Amino acid sequence: MKKNLYRATLIITVLLLILSSCSTKNNAAEGDRYDGSDIILDENGSIPETEAAGSVLGNSSSTSEAPARDGRKIIETLNLTVQTKEFDKLLDDLNAQISTLGGYIESSNISGRESESTRNRSATFNIRIPCETTNDFTSFISDNSVVINESVSTKDVTLSYVDMESRVSALESEKAALEKLLDSASTMSDIVAVRDKLTDVIYEIESYKSKLRTYDNLIEYSTVNVHIYEVERTAIVEEQTVFQKIGNNLKNNFENVWVGLVNIFIFIISAIPYLIPIAVIVIASVAIIRFKIKKTKAKKETVNKDINK
């Protein structure tokens, strides 16, 4: 009788754990879809007190050391488009600066070529920079190149982050309970059922922790996308007088004409292997035509002489 009562109690406990797990999974699915996009900021651009309080509560059970900005978890992305006359030097200095600031290059692409008359190389870098040194990096870019476009986007993932922390905490408690239940299980069927459930819980815990680590990396390191273009003349971003604008336009036009003449000269010299056969054909054609004209003219003169006689 006692054995049957114990078995019934064990089965009921397992069923309750399964039901609570289903509830956790449903909430987790909703949490995975949430990206913090519905957060409403106050007129100062900060999170209202209710959301800030939720963040503080979440931090009490935090499982990571990701830095928060005013209690918030912020993912920052910067996009920079720059021009430079010293392409190679800028790339070398850029790599050195990234290393100095403790960042790293996630991906890069360099294309184009340099010639004596034109410069059309370009480079794209996807860089991860510690968020506390982002301003130092953008200052370096501004000081060593001409920034023609700059944009910054941020994403607040505070609520989603705290929600996942809460999920981990609840699953850890469920894991502890299942481990105790597994130790006290007496039949093989009970052991298998509890062990299967424990495996699912451990998988969910690792999944959430993996997402939290991904968030931590995105929060700790700002993503900076830098597009670099090599140019003969950089864009002029400062204010100019009318005469300065006229002078710059004249200078640019003369330089464009000179570059055009140089390109034409280079094209003609480069096309000599093609021009020689064409020239031979043209000269031969002209010679043949002149020979025929002379022959025809000589015939006419002979005919006229015969007629006059």
PyMOL commands that set and color helices and strands:
alter all, ss='L'
color gray80, all
select helices_A, chain A and resi 2-33+49-59+87-100+131-144+158-184+188-220+242-270+272-308
alter helices_A, ss='H'
color red, helices_A
select strands_A, chain A and resi 74-84+104-111+122-130+146-156+221-230
alter strands_A, ss='S'
color yellow, strands_A
deselect
rebuild
show_as cartoon
